[in-house]
Amino acid sequence: MAEPSTTDADALMSAYLDKQLAPEEAAKVEQLLAASPEAREELDGLQNMLKLVKGLPEVEAPPDFYEKVAKKLRRRRGRGEVLWMLALPFQVLSVVMILVVAVTYMLLHLEHDPSVKLERDPAAKKTAELAPELAPVVP
């Protein structure tokens, strides 16, 4: 039997402690515990932690706790949306500027670069041969 990953094993052990596993799954966890001293030690640690947490006294939240948390969340969410909306036009503008610079560079350097040989349109060549007065002037 392949050992489950750590997070899967932790989730299985937690569900095992909470008695939320189906009988087949519980049997698999018990087999794992019997075969692995590390797994047994992990389960014992989880049981001790669970006892400690259950032993803590209950604390009641202040009456305005939920309103304060909701207010802070709304404030943070609103601030993030405003900043995003302000940044968006600058992002779009910068992308457009990059494209304009790239196209301009290509247009200026393609015609003057001797290593790049552009193939002329064959239809234009035929037109030049048939009617020289209609042909474009090529330097």
HULINZI-V497232 format. One record per residue. N is the residue number from 1. SS is DSSP state (2 for helix, 1 for strand, 0 for the rest). BURIAL is + if it has 24 or more other ideal C-beta (glycine too) atoms within 12 Angstrom, else -. Layout:
n: <N:N>
ss: <SS:SS>
burial: <BURIAL:BURIAL>
This chain:
n: <1:2:3:4:5:6:7:8:9:10:11:12:13:14:15:16:17:18:19:20:21:22:23:24:25:26:27:28:29:30:31:32:33:34:35:36:37:38:39:40:41:42:43:44:45:46:47:48:49:50:51:52:53:54:55:56:57:58:59:60:61:62:63:64:65:66:67:68:69:70:71:72:73:74:75:76:77:78:79:80:81:82:83:84:85:86:87:88:89:90:91:92:93:94:95:96:97:98:99:100:101:102:103:104:105:106:107:108:109:110:111:112:113:114:115:116:117:118:119:120:121:122:123:124:125:126:127:128:129:130:131:132:133:134:135:136:137:138:139>
ss: <0:0:0:0:0:2:2:2:2:2:2:2:2:2:2:2:2:0:0:0:0:0:2:2:2:2:2:2:2:2:2:2:2:2:2:0:2:2:2:2:2:2:2:2:2:2:2:2:2:2:2:2:2:2:2:0:0:0:0:0:0:0:0:0:2:2:2:2:2:2:2:2:2:2:2:2:2:2:2:2:2:2:2:2:2:2:2:2:2:2:2:2:2:2:2:2:2:2:2:2:2:2:2:2:2:2:2:2:2:2:2:2:0:0:0:0:0:0:0:0:0:2:2:2:2:2:2:2:2:2:0:0:0:0:0:0:0:0:0>
burial: <-:-:-:-:-:-:-:-:+:-:-:+:+:-:-:+:+:-:-:-:-:-:-:-:-:-:-:+:+:-:-:+:+:-:-:-:-:-:+:-:-:+:+:-:-:+:-:-:-:-:-:-:-:-:-:-:-:-:-:-:-:-:-:-:-:-:-:-:-:-:-:-:-:-:-:-:-:-:-:-:-:-:-:-:-:-:-:-:-:-:-:-:-:-:-:-:-:-:-:-:-:-:-:-:-:-:-:-:-:-:-:-:-:-:-:-:-:-:-:-:-:-:-:-:-:-:-:-:-:-:-:-:-:-:-:-:-:-:->
